């Protein structure tokens, strides 16, 4: 690369940002030293990103690259949390000039789309071959021979009858008059009938299995026949013969003849009584668990993974001030500000990622009435029955009083800190010999010392050795009375860390003699490190350009190539020196019709529109070779010059693959049509003969399949197919062996089939398997089918019992959770009989009452005694009246006679006759709280006195800020003047870097002047000293002047400005101040409005005021943000969804506060409205006429 752009520091960054491929730089250990998709590159090996199936091939590729210098391979790569995708990896070795080591440069091109085409083509071809090869051998198609057809249908009938007699359901079928036409053995046993054939011709009135609600069941079966609509999975209860209530899952299905007419009804009953009992027990356990949570004094809550409340007890409602209906499904974010929102999110994320609970973390939220509450909480992860994470739960405690007391004490101490101790810069004072007399906290923290340790030490003790001689010369100059500025030195901390500082030293004199030195230091370590990293980055990015596998070409506005990389030589078969300085369109022979396309494309780029990549076919001018290429071009600025960057890749192979795939798909479509026609012709008669039996077997809820002696599956019902689909298993199992279809089955399954084939006996087993990270429990029946006295086939009926097994586990877990929660509860829990004997209590109960944890108090009276019998009478009275008692505070006696104060929450348990039988509740020791309240009263007295002193100190602070702002203006005026003079008179003699630095100085001086003016205005507003220079002016003209000043911002974002104001609005106002008001409001509207949005300015006259409004369609405001808009130093970020809003400057947070102060000083008011995030904002204010 011969052009000057080759060495530009931004060039590597431009390539990295405009190349979509993955880039890796590896060392000889195959560790990744650089990639273009992570901000910070961790030295992982390349195989950490590669699919395990491709490890060997990629390792072989890397060995080849380091050995012979280049190589390529295809592999699956995963990065940035995305799924694995196919990439074409091309690599080349090189010597890194920085450490003189051999390294590998890899570019990975995404070929996932082409791989998918390739896989689809292979899969389609394989499917076609499989169908055509197996067509003559399909069992039922051979039944078209009439002599064999009758035998096969007869054998199928026998097989189905065997299934009916061995499945656990009750099955029967009737004609349209509800006369029984058949049933299975289980149904005959229930009705005490010998054989299923004996039921034919009977009615329901002739049977004994059901008597209650018989008419209701007959009506339902008539309705099924009349409407010709099946009913599936109906849950109903029945009182069977013994009078015991049972629950059944019922299917009622109409039966049809070959013409589609309804000829009867098939009904199946599956006993689900055990499952219903399990559900009821689980519900009772949950209600018991919830009852305890609702009566503990601690606030308990549950939220889902999004933070929406799903459960909470009454204590939580009392704490937050909302009703249950208002709080349910509301997100916790609605009650906390941004800081606490982030704090809570970090804690919840940590608990989710580590699965470890978090306790005693503090945050603040607002109650419904606006009161700010400080809370201390614990957080636990919640799981469902399958072990999936479903949300969080926790206990919270109100510590507002304690927090406020701590904050007031802390604030009182902070107010007395001096300006010296508050400075963020590093300040230290030495004598003329360099011995430290004082040092501010910021510097003490940096060097890692305490003030007592630092005083008396020499400042040279903290310097790197190469600075001492220079600083001795600086010290001599200071002692002579001269100030020293901008000295850069290296310093070290007690931890051995080396930092760089820029130091200004000022001599302090007494009686004309220098006695002390004031030193101001600013850390410039980050700036130095940034400069070093920039130099390193330039080398890496320059290397990317040289080693990219794609062609990268830089051309000027006239289309002339000014530079290109080595990959360009491979595509166009020309040397780099032969390509430079020729027109880009002359490197290939192209049809004339493409010339307008290229002109239009580059004109769009000049207009700021980046076109989609272009795929075209060209002919190389070198050898007339036809090839397809992809062109991706953009407009970049390098070295102050605008340049077209063109990235070209050869896609000829891709185009050929697409054409071949399209051709194969067309051929496959034709063959499939022919095959479907043959299938329809051969299966028509068989479908009619088997239709009724198929309807019956497919109506069964249990999955069923049949295997032959080779364990090849020859038949499966619909329930089996649905079951496989639910489990994510391929349903195409017919003609495959059991272990081909289900390779995850254990070896014992083979032994079970061998046992049934050898013994001819029915085998019933239970077991479980893991599929898709879930455990599936099944009950399996293997039923032999005999042919000529031998077992020829086996029917396998599978019942999924996962749900009932899970209920058993859930019930056990619920009981265990209840016990664990009570045992670990911080409050004393008790359950006591109405007569007073304890039924159950937790360890905290005995601890608070003063008893040994090993003492058993069950079936004994409560171990604590009421201090006052009146309290006990009130306790009983409230329980009998309301059924519960909340926050009942009383003194009680412990075992040793000590008086403590407890807070009791309890509820009354009554029997079915409404008679009190027990009391269940919790209590906690709040003795310390009373002591803290007394201490708080004393602290408030002290704080009132401190508040008087703080007001005096606040005035001193305001005076200092005012003085400092005025004093800073003097040097800023000089800096600004000299900067303007240099840029105006000597700009042509300055190099670009100096010019850029001076412009940065100029911008920062202007910002500092604005900030000082804002601070002065804030001080004046705080002290009600804002003075106005009123005069009659045209406010419309002020608005237009303001829009002119902000025009560059408006044009930058292509905003539409809508003016709905009168031509003349004459008001008595301070024009400068009103100009500031409109500037602040309009700049905010522009800042928070997306590109191509609009801002509307309007005015209306109302009574004795003019109302001005500034409206936009920007990011809008949440309701909790509106109340904080006009406070000092309040700044807001746009919602996360508003990534299209580019906010370059977050501001100082003073603009709206000053705006409100100006409007109020004029006798007006200001307010804001918004319909919510992303719905725009409206700021309105009034000025008196």
Buried (B, 14 or more C-beta within 10 A) or exposed (E): BEBEBBEBBBBBBBBBEBBEBBBBBBBEEBBBBBBBEEEEBEEEBBBEBBBEEBEEEBBEBBEBBBEEEEBBBBBBBEBEEEEBBBBBBBBBBBEBEEEEEEBBBBBBBBBBEBBEBBEEBEEBEEEBEEBEEEEEEBEBBEBBEEEEBEEBBEBBEEBBBBBBBBBBBBBBBBBBEBBBBBBBBBBBEBBEBEEBEEBEEBEBEEBEBBBEEEEEBBEBBBEBBEEEEBBEEEEBEBEBEEEEEBBBBBBBBBBBEEEEEBBBBBBBBBBBBBBBEBBEBBEEBBEEBEEBBBBBBBBBBBBBEEBBBBBBBBBBBBBBBBEEEEBEEBEBBBBBBEEBBEBBBEBBEEBBEEEEEBEEBEBBBBBEEEEEBBBBBBBBBBEEBEEEEBBBBBBBBBBBEBBBBEEBBEEBEEBEEEEEEEBEEBBBBBBBEBBBEBBBBBBBEBBEBEEEEBEEBEBBBBBEEEBEEEBEEBBEEBBEEEEBEEBEBBBBBEEEEEBBBBBBBBBEEEEEEBEBBBBBBEBBBEEBEEEEEEEEBBEBBBBBBBBBBBBBBBBEEEBEBBBBBBBBBEBBEBEBEEBBEEEBEEBBEBEEEBEEEBEEBBEBBEEEEEBEEBEBBBBBBEEEEEBBBBBBBBBBEBBEEEBBBBBBBBBEEBBEBBEEBEEBEEEBEEEBEEBEEEEEEBBEEBEEBBBBBBBBBBBBBBBBBBBBEEBBBBBBBBBBBBBBEEEEBEEEBBBBBBEEBBEEEEEEBEEBBEEBBEEEEBBEEEBEBEEEEEBBBBBBBBBBBEEEEEBBBBBBBBBBBBEBBBBBEBBEBBBEEBEEBBEEBBBBBBBBBBEEBBEEBBBBBBEBBBBEEEEEBEEEEBBBBBBEEEBBEBBBEBBEEEEBBBEBEBBBBBBEEEEBBBBBBBBBBEEEEEEBEBBBBBBBBBBEBEEBEEEBEEBEEEBEEBEEEBEEEEEEBBEEBBEEBEEBBEEBEEBBEEBEEBBEEEEEEBEEEEBEEBEEBBEEBEEBBEBBBBBBBBBBBBEEEBEBEEEEBBBBEBBBBBBEBBEEBBEEBEBEBEEEBEEEBEBEBBBEBBBBBBBBBBBBBBBBBBEEBBBBBBBEEEEEBBBBBBBBBBBBBBEBBBEEBBEEEBEBEBBEEBEEBEEEEEBBBBBBBBBBBBBBBBEBBBBBBBEEBBEBBBBBBBBEE
